[in-house]
Amino acid sequence: MKSSPGARSWIAAGVRHELLTRALPALRHDMSAPISVMRMGLLMLKRQVTAPTIDAVACQERVALIDSQIGELVSAVRSLRDWELSTTEEAITRAALVRQCVALMRPAFDLQGIRIEVDASIAPAPSDTPESDAALDPTAWPSGAALRYLLLGAMGFLQDSVERISAIQISPEGQGSLRLAAVAEGTEDADAMAEHRAPRKLAIDAVALQSLADDLGYTLAFERDTVRFNLAAG
């Protein structure tokens, strides 16, 4: 049976779905954490309003806490729109792109003994806010959702294809490119971590990554342990 003209698009859609599945634990945490804080705040507020003497100041503090967590939850829910491919995708800076993708994947990578090392020129300090991204790298690139899928795909490709991988290094190239390089260490610790990694049926191989890039309209240059791509489509 011949493949349909849209087969490559279906492959790319499957890769995007796999990437979203890998990012879901971090997304769930972003939405569940405010709920846990709100439940605790409501419990404390209930105790305070049923006490013989109501502490108005304490009640106001609990209400303010709950209100702030509702804002966090709303922001997390709205962020789900960032995964939708459309012609109205928001632009994103290179530093913000890296920060978002690293935040999504670092917990899973840490569990597998894989470090994510970001070049200092595009990595804000831990105490910085997201607005610091613009100061590091002010150029905003269109199609933020597509770039997010592409960077996550490159990270997943290195994770799945490089044996005994111990780190992924992310660094800028020129004014509008990224370079990802895998570091493989043949140490006993690395071998032990590799043995305990669960087998991945839906590995992101070279064909899957290329299909994703083609469907999104970006050009990749990759080898087994290195991936490079421009943030400009075409």
N, CA and C atoms as a LAMMPS dump frame, in Angstrom:
ITEM: TIMESTEP
0
ITEM: NUMBER OF ATOMS
702
ITEM: BOX BOUNDS ff ff ff
-5.0000000000000000e+02 5.0000000000000000e+02
-5.0000000000000000e+02 5.0000000000000000e+02
-5.0000000000000000e+02 5.0000000000000000e+02
ITEM: ATOMS id mol type element x y z
1 1 1 N 0.847 -1.195 0
2 1 2 C 0 0 0
3 1 3 C 0.883 1.246 0
4 2 1 N 0.595 2.166 -0.905
5 2 2 C 1.368 3.397 -0.986
6 2 3 C 0.986 4.344 0.143
7 3 1 N 1.979 5.08 0.6
8 3 2 C 1.7 6.061 1.641
9 3 3 C 0.97 7.25 1.058
10 4 1 N 0.139 7.88 1.863
11 4 2 C -0.628 9.026 1.411
12 4 3 C 0.258 10.254 1.347
13 5 1 N -0.138 11.278 0.568
14 5 2 C 0.667 12.511 0.504
15 5 3 C 0.846 13.171 1.864
16 6 1 N -0.101 12.936 2.756
17 6 2 C -0.008 13.565 4.074
18 6 3 C 0.665 12.699 5.121
19 7 1 N 1.319 11.61 4.682
20 7 2 C 1.93 10.693 5.657
21 7 3 C 2.985 11.388 6.488
22 8 1 N 3.813 12.235 5.86
23 8 2 C 4.865 12.915 6.609
24 8 3 C 4.273 13.849 7.654
25 9 1 N 3.15 14.482 7.304
26 9 2 C 2.493 15.353 8.285
27 9 3 C 1.952 14.55 9.458
28 10 1 N 1.444 13.344 9.177
29 10 2 C 0.974 12.494 10.27
30 10 3 C 2.13 12.049 11.151
31 11 1 N 3.284 11.767 10.539
32 11 2 C 4.466 11.408 11.329
33 11 3 C 4.862 12.577 12.233
34 12 1 N 4.889 13.785 11.662
35 12 2 C 5.249 14.963 12.447
36 12 3 C 4.253 15.194 13.575
37 13 1 N 2.972 14.959 13.295
38 13 2 C 1.961 15.116 14.342
39 13 3 C 2.189 14.106 15.461
40 14 1 N 2.605 12.894 15.102
41 14 2 C 2.91 11.893 16.114
42 14 3 C 4.11 12.28 16.96
43 15 1 N 5.113 12.882 16.327
44 15 2 C 6.29 13.335 17.075
45 15 3 C 5.896 14.453 18.041
46 16 1 N 5.082 15.398 17.58
47 16 2 C 4.624 16.479 18.468
48 16 3 C 3.845 15.909 19.653
49 17 1 N 3.018 14.914 19.391
50 17 2 C 2.247 14.298 20.473
51 17 3 C 3.179 13.633 21.476
52 18 1 N 4.21 12.954 21.008
53 18 2 C 5.166 12.317 21.908
54 18 3 C 5.897 13.35 22.749
55 19 1 N 6.276 14.471 22.131
56 19 2 C 6.968 15.527 22.873
57 19 3 C 6.059 16.147 23.933
58 20 1 N 4.796 16.353 23.571
59 20 2 C 3.854 16.891 24.552
60 20 3 C 3.662 15.909 25.702
61 21 1 N 3.639 14.614 25.387
62 21 2 C 3.508 13.592 26.429
63 21 3 C 4.691 13.64 27.386
64 22 1 N 5.898 13.846 26.853
65 22 2 C 7.084 13.906 27.703
66 22 3 C 7.077 15.161 28.577
67 23 1 N 6.471 16.233 28.089
68 23 2 C 6.44 17.489 28.852
69 23 3 C 5.279 17.545 29.842
70 24 1 N 4.321 16.627 29.719
71 24 2 C 3.118 16.681 30.549
72 24 3 C 3.399 16.655 32.055
73 25 1 N 4.344 15.85 32.54
74 25 2 C 4.575 15.868 34
75 25 3 C 4.884 17.261 34.537
76 26 1 N 5.714 18.02 33.821
77 26 2 C 6.028 19.381 34.26
78 26 3 C 4.814 20.281 34.141
79 27 1 N 4.026 20.109 33.079
80 27 2 C 2.823 20.924 32.912
81 27 3 C 1.802 20.621 34.001
82 28 1 N 1.648 19.342 34.34
83 28 2 C 0.717 18.969 35.412
84 28 3 C 1.153 19.567 36.739
85 29 1 N 2.447 19.566 36.98
86 29 2 C 2.948 20.133 38.239
87 29 3 C 2.649 21.617 38.323
88 30 1 N 2.816 22.33 37.201
89 30 2 C 2.559 23.765 37.189
90 30 3 C 1.099 24.077 37.508
91 31 1 N 0.198 23.135 37.174
92 31 2 C -1.219 23.375 37.423
93 31 3 C -1.673 22.817 38.764
94 32 1 N -1.047 21.747 39.216
95 32 2 C -1.476 21.137 40.477
96 32 3 C -0.886 21.839 41.697
97 33 1 N 0.315 22.416 41.557
98 33 2 C 0.94 23.082 42.707
99 33 3 C 0.075 24.215 43.261
100 34 1 N -0.466 25.141 42.42
101 34 2 C -1.333 26.195 42.979
102 34 3 C -2.586 25.645 43.653
103 35 1 N -3.111 24.528 43.128
104 35 2 C -4.311 23.94 43.726
105 35 3 C -4.016 23.454 45.139
106 36 1 N -2.858 22.82 45.332
107 36 2 C -2.481 22.342 46.661
108 36 3 C -2.346 23.5 47.642
109 37 1 N -1.745 24.599 47.192
110 37 2 C -1.586 25.77 48.065
111 37 3 C -2.954 26.376 48.39
112 38 1 N -3.847 26.419 47.394
113 38 2 C -5.18 26.979 47.621
114 38 3 C -5.96 26.131 48.623
115 39 1 N -5.865 24.806 48.513
116 39 2 C -6.574 23.939 49.454
117 39 3 C -6.094 24.178 50.882
118 40 1 N -4.793 24.308 51.051
119 40 2 C -4.26 24.579 52.376
120 40 3 C -4.705 25.959 52.871
121 41 1 N -4.687 26.949 51.963
122 41 2 C -5.136 28.286 52.337
123 41 3 C -6.591 28.314 52.736
124 42 1 N -7.439 27.575 52.01
125 42 2 C -8.864 27.514 52.347
126 42 3 C -9.085 26.827 53.686
127 43 1 N -8.297 25.78 53.949
128 43 2 C -8.424 25.092 55.228
129 43 3 C -8.087 26.031 56.389
130 44 1 N -6.994 26.782 56.239
131 44 2 C -6.604 27.724 57.288
132 44 3 C -7.628 28.844 57.427
133 45 1 N -8.17 29.302 56.298
134 45 2 C -9.18 30.362 56.339
135 45 3 C -10.445 29.876 57.043
136 46 1 N -10.827 28.633 56.782
137 46 2 C -12.017 28.072 57.432
138 46 3 C -11.84 28.012 58.929
139 47 1 N -10.653 27.624 59.37
140 47 2 C -10.391 27.571 60.809
141 47 3 C -10.436 28.963 61.434
142 48 1 N -9.956 29.943 60.693
143 48 2 C -9.899 31.297 61.244
144 48 3 C -11.278 31.927 61.345
145 49 1 N -12.137 31.683 60.34
146 49 2 C -13.466 32.313 60.366
147 49 3 C -14.399 31.606 61.337
148 50 1 N -14.075 30.363 61.735
149 50 2 C -14.919 29.648 62.7
150 50 3 C -14.385 29.753 64.124
151 51 1 N -13.265 30.456 64.292
152 51 2 C -12.699 30.644 65.625
153 51 3 C -13.556 31.622 66.425
154 52 1 N -13.498 31.538 67.743
155 52 2 C -14.282 32.48 68.58
156 52 3 C -13.97 33.934 68.263
157 53 1 N -12.714 34.192 67.973
158 53 2 C -12.307 35.551 67.627
159 53 3 C -11.677 35.53 66.243
160 54 1 N -12.23 36.322 65.336
161 54 2 C -11.734 36.335 63.96
162 54 3 C -10.601 37.341 63.831
163 55 1 N -9.485 36.836 63.294
164 55 2 C -8.323 37.693 63.033
165 55 3 C -8.447 38.213 61.603
166 56 1 N -8.903 39.465 61.476
167 56 2 C -9.157 40.017 60.146
168 56 3 C -7.886 40.087 59.302
169 57 1 N -6.778 40.431 59.912
170 57 2 C -5.524 40.548 59.174
171 57 3 C -5.096 39.188 58.621
172 58 1 N -5.186 38.155 59.455
173 58 2 C -4.817 36.817 59.01
174 58 3 C -5.727 36.343 57.878
175 59 1 N -7.022 36.658 57.993
176 59 2 C -7.96 36.27 56.936
177 59 3 C -7.623 36.958 55.616
178 60 1 N -7.286 38.221 55.689
179 60 2 C -6.913 38.954 54.485
180 60 3 C -5.659 38.356 53.845
181 61 1 N -4.717 37.917 54.671
182 61 2 C -3.497 37.302 54.14
183 61 3 C -3.821 36.002 53.421
184 62 1 N -4.729 35.204 53.997
185 62 2 C -5.11 33.943 53.353
186 62 3 C -5.834 34.208 52.037
187 63 1 N -6.722 35.195 52.026
188 63 2 C -7.447 35.534 50.794
189 63 3 C -6.463 35.999 49.724
190 64 1 N -5.485 36.814 50.109
191 64 2 C -4.49 37.289 49.159
192 64 3 C -3.673 36.124 48.594
193 65 1 N -3.347 35.158 49.466
194 65 2 C -2.6 33.983 49.015
195 65 3 C -3.403 33.181 48.002
196 66 1 N -4.68 32.954 48.305
197 66 2 C -5.537 32.192 47.4
198 66 3 C -5.691 32.925 46.072
199 67 1 N -5.85 34.241 46.145
200 67 2 C -6.002 35.034 44.93
201 67 3 C -4.748 34.934 44.049
202 68 1 N -3.579 34.974 44.664
203 68 2 C -2.346 34.882 43.886
204 68 3 C -2.207 33.506 43.245
205 69 1 N -2.625 32.464 43.957
206 69 2 C -2.522 31.107 43.408
207 69 3 C -3.517 30.877 42.28
208 70 1 N -4.675 31.53 42.365
209 70 2 C -5.627 31.458 41.253
210 70 3 C -5.004 32.072 40.003
211 71 1 N -4.294 33.178 40.2
212 71 2 C -3.601 33.789 39.072
213 71 3 C -2.558 32.865 38.477
214 72 1 N -1.808 32.156 39.347
215 72 2 C -0.814 31.198 38.864
216 72 3 C -1.476 30.078 38.082
217 73 1 N -2.612 29.589 38.578
218 73 2 C -3.324 28.502 37.908
219 73 3 C -3.863 28.948 36.555
220 74 1 N -4.451 30.134 36.515
221 74 2 C -4.964 30.662 35.249
222 74 3 C -3.834 30.812 34.237
223 75 1 N -2.695 31.295 34.701
224 75 2 C -1.543 31.444 33.809
225 75 3 C -1.077 30.094 33.271
226 76 1 N -1.072 29.07 34.138
227 76 2 C -0.654 27.739 33.706
228 76 3 C -1.622 27.158 32.689
229 77 1 N -2.922 27.358 32.912
230 77 2 C -3.916 26.85 31.958
231 77 3 C -3.79 27.57 30.622
232 78 1 N -3.603 28.874 30.675
233 78 2 C -3.46 29.637 29.436
234 78 3 C -2.21 29.228 28.664
235 79 1 N -1.178 28.772 29.393
236 79 2 C 0.068 28.381 28.717
237 79 3 C -0.136 27.18 27.808
238 80 1 N -1.221 26.428 28.001
239 80 2 C -1.487 25.296 27.116
240 80 3 C -1.702 25.751 25.677
241 81 1 N -2.127 27.008 25.515
242 81 2 C -2.296 27.535 24.164
243 81 3 C -0.968 27.649 23.436
244 82 1 N 0.125 27.714 24.19
245 82 2 C 1.441 27.862 23.575
246 82 3 C 1.846 26.642 22.766
247 83 1 N 1.119 25.535 22.937
248 83 2 C 1.457 24.31 22.213
249 83 3 C 0.69 24.187 20.906
250 84 1 N -0.191 25.13 20.635
251 84 2 C -0.997 25.073 19.419
252 84 3 C -0.262 25.746 18.262
253 85 1 N -0.111 25.021 17.167
254 85 2 C 0.495 25.589 15.974
255 85 3 C -0.556 26.408 15.236
256 86 1 N -0.261 27.665 14.971
257 86 2 C -1.201 28.529 14.262
258 86 3 C -0.44 29.665 13.611
259 87 1 N -1.141 30.445 12.837
260 87 2 C -0.508 31.577 12.161
261 87 3 C -0.357 32.77 13.083
262 88 1 N -0.902 32.672 14.3
263 88 2 C -0.836 33.787 15.238
264 88 3 C 0.04 33.46 16.451
265 89 1 N 0.99 32.535 16.281
266 89 2 C 1.868 32.174 17.385
267 89 3 C 2.677 33.384 17.828
268 90 1 N 2.861 33.497 19.124
269 90 2 C 3.647 34.598 19.661
270 90 3 C 5.129 34.385 19.39
271 91 1 N 5.828 35.492 19.179
272 91 2 C 7.268 35.423 18.979
273 91 3 C 7.954 35.116 20.306
274 92 1 N 9.181 34.623 20.236
275 92 2 C 9.905 34.234 21.435
276 92 3 C 11.39 34.493 21.236
277 93 1 N 12.062 34.92 22.276
278 93 2 C 13.505 35.131 22.186
279 93 3 C 14.223 33.794 22.351
280 94 1 N 15.454 33.757 21.924
281 94 2 C 16.233 32.524 22.021
282 94 3 C 16.424 32.12 23.484
283 95 1 N 16.716 33.089 24.339
284 95 2 C 16.921 32.782 25.757
285 95 3 C 15.638 32.258 26.4
286 96 1 N 14.497 32.87 26.067
287 96 2 C 13.226 32.416 26.628
288 96 3 C 12.88 31.02 26.132
289 97 1 N 13.166 30.746 24.866
290 97 2 C 12.908 29.426 24.306
291 97 3 C 13.689 28.361 25.058
292 98 1 N 14.967 28.617 25.264
293 98 2 C 15.814 27.653 25.97
294 98 3 C 15.346 27.498 27.414
295 99 1 N 15.052 28.626 28.075
296 99 2 C 14.618 28.557 29.472
297 99 3 C 13.362 27.72 29.626
298 100 1 N 12.374 27.919 28.747
299 100 2 C 11.122 27.185 28.845
300 100 3 C 11.323 25.691 28.612
301 101 1 N 12.08 25.341 27.581
302 101 2 C 12.265 23.924 27.251
303 101 3 C 13.093 23.208 28.305
304 102 1 N 14.103 23.878 28.828
305 102 2 C 14.924 23.275 29.881
306 102 3 C 14.081 23.043 31.132
307 103 1 N 13.231 24.003 31.488
308 103 2 C 12.37 23.855 32.662
309 103 3 C 11.413 22.676 32.501
310 104 1 N 10.941 22.444 31.281
311 104 2 C 10.015 21.347 31.042
312 104 3 C 10.687 19.987 31.158
313 105 1 N 11.927 19.879 30.706
314 105 2 C 12.569 18.577 30.611
315 105 3 C 13.587 18.272 31.705
316 106 1 N 14.021 19.28 32.445
317 106 2 C 15.077 19.03 33.431
318 106 3 C 14.692 17.958 34.46
319 107 1 N 13.466 17.969 35.034
320 107 2 C 13.15 16.926 36.029
321 107 3 C 13.3 15.514 35.471
322 108 1 N 12.777 15.279 34.258
323 108 2 C 12.878 13.941 33.664
324 108 3 C 14.318 13.584 33.342
325 109 1 N 15.081 14.549 32.851
326 109 2 C 16.475 14.289 32.527
327 109 3 C 17.285 14.02 33.798
328 110 1 N 16.993 14.756 34.861
329 110 2 C 17.704 14.545 36.121
330 110 3 C 17.493 13.12 36.629
331 111 1 N 16.261 12.616 36.492
332 111 2 C 15.971 11.265 36.948
333 111 3 C 16.758 10.226 36.159
334 112 1 N 17.124 10.565 34.934
335 112 2 C 17.881 9.643 34.097
336 112 3 C 19.381 9.925 34.138
337 113 1 N 19.792 10.825 35.007
338 113 2 C 21.214 11.124 35.126
339 113 3 C 21.775 11.94 33.985
340 114 1 N 20.926 12.724 33.318
341 114 2 C 21.365 13.542 32.189
342 114 3 C 21.335 15.009 32.609
343 115 1 N 22.473 15.662 32.577
344 115 2 C 22.543 17.082 32.909
345 115 3 C 22.194 17.921 31.678
346 116 1 N 21.619 19.083 31.928
347 116 2 C 21.379 20.058 30.856
348 116 3 C 22.24 21.267 31.168
349 117 1 N 23.195 21.532 30.303
350 117 2 C 24.141 22.625 30.513
351 117 3 C 23.882 23.709 29.465
352 118 1 N 23.503 24.896 29.929
353 118 2 C 23.152 26.002 29.036
354 118 3 C 24.259 27.04 29.081
355 119 1 N 24.689 27.508 27.92
356 119 2 C 25.72 28.534 27.835
357 119 3 C 25.282 29.781 28.604
358 120 1 N 26.217 30.371 29.324
359 120 2 C 25.895 31.514 30.18
360 120 3 C 25.321 32.696 29.404
361 121 1 N 25.645 32.808 28.128
362 121 2 C 25.169 33.955 27.347
363 121 3 C 23.67 33.929 27.102
364 122 1 N 23.029 32.76 27.264
365 122 2 C 21.581 32.676 27.076
366 122 3 C 20.9 32.072 28.298
367 123 1 N 21.607 32.027 29.415
368 123 2 C 21.036 31.452 30.635
369 123 3 C 20.951 32.511 31.711
370 124 1 N 19.745 32.965 32.099
371 124 2 C 19.635 33.952 33.172
372 124 3 C 20.023 33.343 34.505
373 125 1 N 20.422 34.182 35.424
374 125 2 C 20.744 33.709 36.767
375 125 3 C 19.49 33.17 37.437
376 126 1 N 19.631 32.247 38.408
377 126 2 C 18.451 31.674 39.067
378 126 3 C 17.522 32.716 39.673
379 127 1 N 18.075 33.846 40.11
380 127 2 C 17.246 34.871 40.743
381 127 3 C 16.572 35.795 39.739
382 128 1 N 16.922 35.662 38.455
383 128 2 C 16.338 36.53 37.443
384 128 3 C 14.901 36.125 37.136
385 129 1 N 14.161 37.045 36.542
386 129 2 C 12.79 36.799 36.12
387 129 3 C 12.782 36.502 34.623
388 130 1 N 11.644 35.975 34.085
389 130 2 C 11.575 35.739 32.647
390 130 3 C 11.877 36.969 31.812
391 131 1 N 11.618 38.156 32.379
392 131 2 C 11.901 39.373 31.625
393 131 3 C 13.397 39.541 31.364
394 132 1 N 14.205 38.843 32.147
395 132 2 C 15.654 38.932 31.951
396 132 3 C 16.079 38.329 30.623
397 133 1 N 15.228 37.457 30.061
398 133 2 C 15.553 36.84 28.776
399 133 3 C 15.755 37.899 27.7
400 134 1 N 14.88 38.905 27.711
401 134 2 C 14.963 39.941 26.688
402 134 3 C 16.256 40.719 26.786
403 135 1 N 16.754 40.917 28.011
404 135 2 C 18.013 41.631 28.176
405 135 3 C 19.181 40.803 27.665
406 136 1 N 19.094 39.483 27.819
407 136 2 C 20.157 38.608 27.34
408 136 3 C 20.176 38.52 25.818
409 137 1 N 18.997 38.424 25.234
410 137 2 C 18.882 38.147 23.798
411 137 3 C 17.61 38.818 23.295
412 138 1 N 17.647 40.095 22.926
413 138 2 C 16.429 40.855 22.669
414 138 3 C 15.669 40.466 21.403
415 139 1 N 16.304 39.802 20.452
416 139 2 C 15.63 39.467 19.199
417 139 3 C 14.553 38.417 19.438
418 140 1 N 13.323 38.721 19.016
419 140 2 C 12.216 37.777 19.143
420 140 3 C 11.961 37.111 17.802
421 141 1 N 11.834 35.793 17.821
422 141 2 C 11.648 35.014 16.604
423 141 3 C 10.213 34.539 16.511
424 142 1 N 9.626 34.588 15.327
425 142 2 C 8.22 34.178 15.174
426 142 3 C 8.044 32.672 15.368
427 143 1 N 6.792 32.279 15.507
428 143 2 C 6.426 30.862 15.619
429 143 3 C 7.019 30.219 16.864
430 144 1 N 6.668 30.763 18.023
431 144 2 C 7.2 30.248 19.276
432 144 3 C 6.85 28.796 19.528
433 145 1 N 5.621 28.376 19.201
434 145 2 C 5.225 26.987 19.437
435 145 3 C 6.045 26.035 18.58
436 146 1 N 6.246 26.394 17.312
437 146 2 C 7.027 25.54 16.421
438 146 3 C 8.462 25.404 16.918
439 147 1 N 9.05 26.51 17.35
440 147 2 C 10.418 26.463 17.859
441 147 3 C 10.507 25.63 19.131
442 148 1 N 9.479 25.691 19.957
443 148 2 C 9.476 24.896 21.184
444 148 3 C 9.471 23.406 20.842
445 149 1 N 8.62 23.018 19.904
446 149 2 C 8.596 21.611 19.476
447 149 3 C 9.945 21.2 18.886
448 150 1 N 10.555 22.095 18.118
449 150 2 C 11.819 21.758 17.464
450 150 3 C 12.93 21.565 18.482
451 151 1 N 13.025 22.467 19.463
452 151 2 C 14.075 22.342 20.466
453 151 3 C 13.848 21.104 21.342
454 152 1 N 12.609 20.87 21.736
455 152 2 C 12.321 19.669 22.519
456 152 3 C 12.602 18.41 21.704
457 153 1 N 12.312 18.474 20.395
458 153 2 C 12.601 17.329 19.535
459 153 3 C 14.085 17.049 19.45
460 154 1 N 14.888 18.111 19.347
461 154 2 C 16.344 17.929 19.294
462 154 3 C 16.864 17.351 20.602
463 155 1 N 16.325 17.822 21.729
464 155 2 C 16.735 17.273 23.018
465 155 3 C 16.342 15.809 23.135
466 156 1 N 15.131 15.481 22.689
467 156 2 C 14.68 14.1 22.739
468 156 3 C 15.479 13.192 21.821
469 157 1 N 15.876 13.722 20.656
470 157 2 C 16.688 12.948 19.728
471 157 3 C 18.024 12.558 20.352
472 158 1 N 18.683 13.519 20.993
473 158 2 C 19.96 13.217 21.642
474 158 3 C 19.762 12.26 22.815
475 159 1 N 18.707 12.464 23.55
476 159 2 C 18.417 11.594 24.688
477 159 3 C 18.22 10.15 24.243
478 160 1 N 17.531 9.958 23.131
479 160 2 C 17.172 8.61 22.687
480 160 3 C 18.241 7.93 21.849
481 161 1 N 19.116 8.713 21.203
482 161 2 C 20.022 8.117 20.225
483 161 3 C 21.468 7.991 20.687
484 162 1 N 21.862 8.752 21.691
485 162 2 C 23.259 8.717 22.147
486 162 3 C 23.387 7.769 23.334
487 163 1 N 24.187 6.736 23.179
488 163 2 C 24.38 5.78 24.254
489 163 3 C 25.228 6.391 25.374
490 164 1 N 24.911 6.014 26.602
491 164 2 C 25.637 6.475 27.784
492 164 3 C 25.712 8.002 27.834
493 165 1 N 24.637 8.647 27.419
494 165 2 C 24.617 10.11 27.44
495 165 3 C 24.604 10.596 28.893
496 166 1 N 25.417 11.583 29.179
497 166 2 C 25.478 12.122 30.537
498 166 3 C 25.079 13.596 30.593
499 167 1 N 25.109 14.288 29.454
500 167 2 C 24.762 15.711 29.451
501 167 3 C 24.379 16.155 28.051
502 168 1 N 23.572 17.21 28.003
503 168 2 C 23.248 17.896 26.753
504 168 3 C 23.646 19.347 26.938
505 169 1 N 24.513 19.813 26.063
506 169 2 C 24.99 21.193 26.123
507 169 3 C 24.251 22.021 25.079
508 170 1 N 23.667 23.134 25.515
509 170 2 C 22.92 24.026 24.626
510 170 3 C 23.656 25.354 24.556
511 171 1 N 23.997 25.771 23.357
512 171 2 C 24.75 27.01 23.198
513 171 3 C 24.272 27.743 21.953
514 172 1 N 24.445 29.074 21.919
515 172 2 C 24.058 29.846 20.737
516 172 3 C 25.119 29.745 19.657
517 173 1 N 24.678 29.915 18.424
518 173 2 C 25.599 30.021 17.288
519 173 3 C 25.163 31.218 16.463
520 174 1 N 26.051 32.187 16.328
521 174 2 C 25.708 33.376 15.572
522 174 3 C 24.59 34.153 16.245
523 175 1 N 23.835 34.87 15.423
524 175 2 C 22.775 35.728 15.946
525 175 3 C 21.437 35.021 16.087
526 176 1 N 21.253 33.908 15.379
527 176 2 C 19.937 33.285 15.414
528 176 3 C 19.945 31.793 15.243
529 177 1 N 20.863 31.096 15.876
530 177 2 C 20.934 29.642 15.78
531 177 3 C 21.203 29.042 17.148
532 178 1 N 20.92 27.756 17.254
533 178 2 C 21.209 27.003 18.462
534 178 3 C 21.981 25.745 18.109
535 179 1 N 22.848 25.351 19.008
536 179 2 C 23.615 24.119 18.858
537 179 3 C 23.425 23.268 20.099
538 180 1 N 23.035 22.006 19.901
539 180 2 C 22.881 21.065 21
540 180 3 C 23.888 19.944 20.795
541 181 1 N 24.657 19.662 21.803
542 181 2 C 25.671 18.614 21.718
543 181 3 C 25.519 17.669 22.902
544 182 1 N 25.568 16.379 22.622
545 182 2 C 25.484 15.369 23.668
546 182 3 C 26.876 15.014 24.161
547 183 1 N 26.977 14.802 25.445
548 183 2 C 28.228 14.364 26.062
549 183 3 C 28.013 12.953 26.586
550 184 1 N 28.803 12.02 26.094
551 184 2 C 28.705 10.627 26.529
552 184 3 C 29.928 10.279 27.355
553 185 1 N 29.697 9.753 28.531
554 185 2 C 30.784 9.375 29.419
555 185 3 C 30.685 7.883 29.723
556 186 1 N 31.729 7.167 29.428
557 186 2 C 31.722 5.734 29.653
558 186 3 C 32.092 5.373 31.071
559 187 1 N 31.472 6 32.039
560 187 2 C 31.761 5.723 33.439
561 187 3 C 30.805 4.658 33.971
562 188 1 N 31.142 4.111 35.12
563 188 2 C 30.271 3.107 35.712
564 188 3 C 28.926 3.695 36.086
565 189 1 N 28.931 4.95 36.562
566 189 2 C 27.668 5.591 36.92
567 189 3 C 26.787 5.768 35.698
568 190 1 N 27.388 6.2 34.577
569 190 2 C 26.61 6.391 33.356
570 190 3 C 26.057 5.064 32.863
571 191 1 N 26.867 4.013 32.934
572 191 2 C 26.398 2.696 32.503
573 191 3 C 25.247 2.223 33.387
574 192 1 N 25.366 2.469 34.688
575 192 2 C 24.319 2.044 35.616
576 192 3 C 23.016 2.776 35.339
577 193 1 N 23.098 4.092 35.086
578 193 2 C 21.89 4.859 34.788
579 193 3 C 21.266 4.379 33.485
580 194 1 N 22.087 4.059 32.474
581 194 2 C 21.563 3.585 31.194
582 194 3 C 20.824 2.27 31.359
583 195 1 N 21.337 1.393 32.235
584 195 2 C 20.697 0.108 32.437
585 195 3 C 19.325 0.256 33.088
586 196 1 N 19.145 1.312 33.874
587 196 2 C 17.889 1.493 34.591
588 196 3 C 16.901 2.384 33.849
589 197 1 N 17.255 2.839 32.664
590 197 2 C 16.301 3.622 31.888
591 197 3 C 15.278 2.697 31.241
592 198 1 N 14.036 3.086 31.318
593 198 2 C 12.99 2.266 30.731
594 198 3 C 13.103 2.293 29.21
595 199 1 N 12.859 1.162 28.546
596 199 2 C 12.919 1.163 27.086
597 199 3 C 11.859 2.09 26.505
598 200 1 N 12.222 2.861 25.504
599 200 2 C 11.294 3.814 24.903
600 200 3 C 10.862 3.303 23.539
601 201 1 N 9.594 2.939 23.433
602 201 2 C 9.092 2.409 22.174
603 201 3 C 9.014 3.502 21.114
604 202 1 N 8.678 4.701 21.535
605 202 2 C 8.529 5.808 20.594
606 202 3 C 9.764 6.696 20.65
607 203 1 N 10.901 6.123 20.322
608 203 2 C 12.141 6.884 20.319
609 203 3 C 12.118 7.905 19.189
610 204 1 N 12.698 9.062 19.453
611 204 2 C 12.801 10.098 18.429
612 204 3 C 14.123 9.892 17.705
613 205 1 N 14.045 9.278 16.54
614 205 2 C 15.253 9.007 15.766
615 205 3 C 15.437 10.091 14.714
616 206 1 N 16.427 9.894 13.84
617 206 2 C 16.737 10.908 12.833
618 206 3 C 15.568 11.141 11.883
619 207 1 N 14.88 10.071 11.515
620 207 2 C 13.736 10.201 10.593
621 207 3 C 12.623 11.007 11.247
622 208 1 N 12.336 10.707 12.503
623 208 2 C 11.275 11.423 13.206
624 208 3 C 11.62 12.9 13.367
625 209 1 N 12.865 13.18 13.741
626 209 2 C 13.275 14.573 13.933
627 209 3 C 13.243 15.331 12.61
628 210 1 N 13.7 14.716 11.536
629 210 2 C 13.687 15.381 10.236
630 210 3 C 12.263 15.622 9.759
631 211 1 N 11.382 14.658 9.998
632 211 2 C 9.979 14.826 9.617
633 211 3 C 9.355 15.998 10.366
634 212 1 N 9.683 16.127 11.651
635 212 2 C 9.164 17.244 12.44
636 212 3 C 9.665 18.566 11.881
637 213 1 N 10.974 18.642 11.599
638 213 2 C 11.554 19.892 11.081
639 213 3 C 10.952 20.256 9.731
640 214 1 N 10.81 19.28 8.849
641 214 2 C 10.238 19.538 7.528
642 214 3 C 8.81 20.057 7.64
643 215 1 N 8.031 19.444 8.517
644 215 2 C 6.633 19.844 8.663
645 215 3 C 6.519 21.246 9.24
646 216 1 N 7.438 21.613 10.132
647 216 2 C 7.407 22.939 10.742
648 216 3 C 8.059 23.999 9.86
649 217 1 N 8.829 23.556 8.862
650 217 2 C 9.451 24.502 7.94
651 217 3 C 10.822 24.977 8.349
652 218 1 N 11.565 24.155 9.108
653 218 2 C 12.897 24.539 9.557
654 218 3 C 13.945 23.577 9.011
655 219 1 N 15.175 24.069 8.92
656 219 2 C 16.282 23.268 8.405
657 219 3 C 17.175 22.84 9.557
658 220 1 N 17.468 21.55 9.591
659 220 2 C 18.323 20.982 10.627
660 220 3 C 19.64 20.522 10.038
661 221 1 N 20.672 20.597 10.83
662 221 2 C 21.953 19.977 10.505
663 221 3 C 22.32 19.142 11.718
664 222 1 N 22.258 17.828 11.584
665 222 2 C 22.506 17.013 12.763
666 222 3 C 23.324 15.772 12.432
667 223 1 N 24.059 15.391 13.452
668 223 2 C 24.79 14.14 13.433
669 223 3 C 24.28 13.317 14.606
670 224 1 N 24.978 12.276 14.938
671 224 2 C 24.514 11.418 16.026
672 224 3 C 24.531 12.143 17.367
673 225 1 N 25.517 13.012 17.577
674 225 2 C 25.652 13.637 18.886
675 225 3 C 25.543 15.154 18.85
676 226 1 N 25.148 15.739 17.724
677 226 2 C 25.044 17.194 17.607
678 226 3 C 23.857 17.569 16.731
679 227 1 N 23.139 18.614 17.142
680 227 2 C 22.026 19.138 16.344
681 227 3 C 22.176 20.653 16.265
682 228 1 N 22.042 21.199 15.074
683 228 2 C 22.071 22.646 14.871
684 228 3 C 20.839 23.056 14.076
685 229 1 N 20.27 24.2 14.422
686 229 2 C 19.159 24.719 13.612
687 229 3 C 19.043 26.219 13.787
688 230 1 N 18.559 26.857 12.735
689 230 2 C 18.306 28.297 12.752
690 230 3 C 16.912 28.56 13.33
691 231 1 N 16.785 29.682 14.014
692 231 2 C 15.487 30.048 14.578
693 231 3 C 14.568 30.677 13.538
694 232 1 N 15.119 30.999 12.391
695 232 2 C 14.313 31.512 11.288
696 232 3 C 13.886 30.352 10.408
697 233 1 N 12.62 30.301 10.05
698 233 2 C 12.128 29.212 9.202
699 233 3 C 12.7 29.337 7.798
700 234 1 N 12.709 28.195 7.119
701 234 2 C 13.157 28.202 5.739
702 234 3 C 14.48 27.495 5.543
